[in-house]
């Protein structure tokens, strides 16, 4: 028993922090100039959420769906597969989530809370964190800016963007979107913790914030 207690998450990880950092930096360099494009798209979604709430909500759900496809077709098979054996299962999860988000974007009544100022404020807060804050908070100390993790290009902010859609959804759609998103939160948090990165706390904190927002929105 004492031997088991001496193990940590790092003992179960199959790659090192250095290998992960090199992979991310190389793949983000290869993705250029996608970075400015996703930043501009994110800004457009934020503006629409306030000026044209329903169009903004559909844009957010559509961008989140596109990010899921990007993860399944880009990052996972062409980059992360070099380090992890289970990328096929992860890709399947992102594809399923993308299909659900696409259905939310086009289904009448799915985004019925988009007109609510409280729901929009919650979505904007969560999305702004995923779009503008997470790229810089994800940078290890002294790392190149190529290590910044952006929506549509890396899993963590893409999952966080899915969470931003949830406050805008009608109740049945919330329960469909949450399980895979929360599973992604857990998986990414465990991965980051296993390579001793403090960033592992970002997604659980955002998930907790979203849960708090949903509880408040039920009362207004």
C-alpha positions as CSV (number, residue, x, y, z in Angstrom):
1,X,0.0,0.0,0.0
2,X,2.7,2.6,0.8
3,X,4.1,2.0,-2.8
4,X,0.8,2.9,-4.3
5,X,0.6,6.1,-2.3
6,X,3.9,7.2,-3.8
7,X,2.5,7.4,-7.4
8,X,1.3,10.7,-9.0
9,X,-0.5,11.6,-12.2
10,X,2.9,12.2,-13.8
11,X,3.7,8.5,-13.4
12,X,0.7,7.6,-15.6
13,X,1.6,10.0,-18.4
14,X,3.1,8.7,-21.6
15,X,4.8,11.8,-22.7
16,X,6.8,14.6,-21.2
17,X,6.0,18.3,-20.9
18,X,8.9,19.1,-23.2
19,X,7.6,16.8,-25.9
20,X,4.1,18.3,-25.6
21,X,5.4,21.8,-25.8
22,X,7.5,21.1,-28.9
23,X,4.5,19.4,-30.5
24,X,2.2,22.3,-29.8
25,X,4.7,24.9,-31.0
26,X,5.3,23.1,-34.3
27,X,1.7,22.5,-35.0
28,X,0.7,26.1,-34.3
29,X,3.4,27.3,-36.6
30,X,2.1,25.0,-39.3
31,X,-1.5,26.3,-38.7
32,X,-0.5,29.9,-39.5
33,X,-2.4,32.1,-40.6
34,X,-5.4,30.5,-38.9
35,X,-4.6,32.3,-35.6
36,X,-5.7,35.8,-36.7
37,X,-8.7,34.4,-38.5
38,X,-10.1,32.7,-35.4
39,X,-9.4,35.8,-33.4
40,X,-11.4,37.9,-35.9
41,X,-14.2,35.4,-36.0
42,X,-14.4,35.3,-32.2
43,X,-14.6,39.1,-32.1
44,X,-17.4,39.0,-34.7
45,X,-19.4,36.5,-32.5
46,X,-19.0,38.7,-29.4
47,X,-20.3,41.8,-31.2
48,X,-23.2,39.9,-32.7
49,X,-24.2,38.4,-29.3
50,X,-25.0,42.0,-28.1
51,X,-26.2,43.6,-31.3
52,X,-28.1,40.7,-32.8
53,X,-28.5,38.1,-30.0
54,X,-30.0,35.3,-32.0
55,X,-27.6,35.6,-34.9
56,X,-24.7,35.8,-32.3
57,X,-25.9,32.7,-30.5
58,X,-26.2,30.7,-33.7
59,X,-22.7,32.1,-34.7
60,X,-21.3,30.9,-31.4
61,X,-22.8,27.5,-31.7
62,X,-21.6,27.2,-35.3
63,X,-18.1,28.3,-34.4
64,X,-18.0,25.8,-31.6
65,X,-19.2,23.1,-34.0
66,X,-16.5,24.0,-36.5
67,X,-13.9,23.8,-33.7
68,X,-15.0,20.3,-32.8
69,X,-14.5,19.3,-36.5
70,X,-11.1,21.0,-36.5
71,X,-10.1,19.0,-33.4
72,X,-11.2,15.7,-34.9
73,X,-9.7,16.3,-38.4
74,X,-6.7,18.4,-37.5
75,X,-5.1,18.6,-34.1
76,X,-5.9,15.0,-33.0
77,X,-4.9,12.9,-36.0
78,X,-2.1,15.1,-37.4
79,X,-0.5,16.3,-34.1
80,X,-1.6,14.7,-30.9
81,X,-1.6,11.2,-32.3
82,X,2.2,11.4,-32.2
83,X,2.0,11.4,-28.4
84,X,-1.2,9.6,-27.4
85,X,-2.8,6.3,-28.5
86,X,-6.4,7.2,-27.8
87,X,-6.8,10.1,-30.2
88,X,-9.3,8.1,-32.3
89,X,-11.7,7.9,-29.4
90,X,-11.2,11.6,-28.6
91,X,-11.9,12.5,-32.2
92,X,-15.2,10.6,-32.1
93,X,-16.2,12.6,-29.1
94,X,-15.4,15.9,-30.8
95,X,-17.4,14.8,-33.9
96,X,-20.4,13.9,-31.8
97,X,-20.2,17.2,-30.0
98,X,-19.9,19.1,-33.3
99,X,-23.0,17.4,-34.6
100,X,-24.9,18.4,-31.4
101,X,-23.7,22.0,-31.7
102,X,-24.7,22.2,-35.4
103,X,-28.1,20.9,-34.4
104,X,-28.4,23.6,-31.8
105,X,-27.4,26.2,-34.3
106,X,-30.1,25.3,-36.8
107,X,-33.0,24.0,-34.6
108,X,-35.9,26.4,-33.8
109,X,-36.1,27.1,-30.1
110,X,-32.8,25.5,-29.2
111,X,-31.3,28.9,-28.4
112,X,-34.4,30.4,-26.9
113,X,-32.5,32.0,-24.0
114,X,-30.3,34.1,-26.4
115,X,-32.8,37.0,-25.9
116,X,-32.2,37.0,-22.2
117,X,-29.6,39.6,-21.0
118,X,-28.6,37.3,-18.2
119,X,-28.0,34.3,-20.4
120,X,-26.1,36.4,-22.9
121,X,-23.9,37.9,-20.2
122,X,-23.0,34.4,-19.0
123,X,-22.2,33.2,-22.5
124,X,-20.1,36.3,-23.3
125,X,-18.2,35.9,-20.1
126,X,-17.4,32.3,-20.7
127,X,-16.6,32.8,-24.4
128,X,-14.4,35.8,-23.7
129,X,-12.4,33.7,-21.3
130,X,-12.0,31.0,-23.9
131,X,-11.2,33.4,-26.8
132,X,-9.1,36.1,-25.2
133,X,-7.8,34.8,-21.8
134,X,-7.0,31.2,-22.2
135,X,-4.4,31.6,-25.0
136,X,-2.2,33.6,-22.8
137,X,-2.9,31.8,-19.5
138,X,-2.0,28.6,-21.3
139,X,1.6,29.8,-22.0
140,X,4.2,28.2,-19.8
141,X,6.7,30.6,-18.3
142,X,9.1,31.9,-20.9
143,X,7.5,30.0,-23.7
144,X,7.2,31.3,-27.3
145,X,3.9,32.9,-28.3
146,X,3.4,29.9,-30.7
147,X,2.4,28.0,-27.6
148,X,-0.7,30.0,-27.1
149,X,-3.8,27.8,-27.3
150,X,-6.6,29.3,-29.4
151,X,-10.2,28.3,-30.1
152,X,-10.5,26.1,-33.1
153,X,-6.8,25.1,-32.9
154,X,-6.5,23.5,-29.5
155,X,-8.9,21.4,-27.4
156,X,-9.0,23.4,-24.1
157,X,-10.4,26.7,-25.5
158,X,-12.6,24.8,-27.9
159,X,-14.2,22.8,-25.1
160,X,-14.5,26.0,-23.1
161,X,-16.3,27.6,-26.1
162,X,-18.8,24.7,-26.0
163,X,-19.5,25.5,-22.4
164,X,-20.3,29.1,-23.4
165,X,-23.1,27.9,-25.7
166,X,-24.8,26.1,-22.8
167,X,-26.4,29.2,-21.0
168,X,-28.1,30.1,-24.2
169,X,-29.8,26.8,-24.7
170,X,-33.2,25.4,-23.8
171,X,-33.1,22.8,-21.0
172,X,-33.1,19.6,-23.2
173,X,-30.1,20.8,-25.2
174,X,-28.2,21.8,-22.1
175,X,-28.3,18.2,-20.9
176,X,-27.2,16.9,-24.4
177,X,-24.2,19.3,-24.6
178,X,-22.9,19.1,-21.1
179,X,-21.7,15.4,-20.7
180,X,-19.1,15.4,-23.5
181,X,-18.0,18.9,-22.7
182,X,-17.4,18.0,-19.1
183,X,-15.7,14.8,-20.1
184,X,-13.3,16.9,-22.2
185,X,-12.8,19.3,-19.3
186,X,-11.8,16.3,-17.1
187,X,-9.5,14.7,-19.7
188,X,-7.6,18.0,-20.5
189,X,-7.3,18.9,-16.8
190,X,-5.8,15.4,-16.0
191,X,-3.4,15.7,-19.0
192,X,-2.2,19.2,-17.9
193,X,-1.8,18.1,-14.3
194,X,0.2,15.0,-15.3
195,X,2.8,17.2,-16.9
196,X,2.8,19.6,-13.9
197,X,1.1,22.5,-15.6
198,X,-0.8,24.9,-13.4
199,X,-3.1,25.5,-16.4
200,X,-5.0,22.4,-15.5
201,X,-7.1,24.4,-13.1
202,X,-8.5,26.7,-15.9
203,X,-11.1,24.4,-17.3
204,X,-12.5,23.2,-14.0
205,X,-12.8,26.8,-12.9
206,X,-14.7,27.7,-16.0
207,X,-17.0,24.6,-15.6
208,X,-17.7,25.7,-12.0
209,X,-18.4,29.3,-13.2
210,X,-20.8,27.9,-15.8
211,X,-22.6,25.8,-13.2
212,X,-23.0,28.8,-11.0
213,X,-24.4,30.9,-13.9
214,X,-26.9,28.1,-14.7
215,X,-28.1,28.1,-11.2
216,X,-28.6,31.8,-11.2
217,X,-30.4,31.8,-14.6
218,X,-32.9,29.3,-13.3
219,X,-34.1,31.9,-10.9
220,X,-34.4,34.8,-13.3
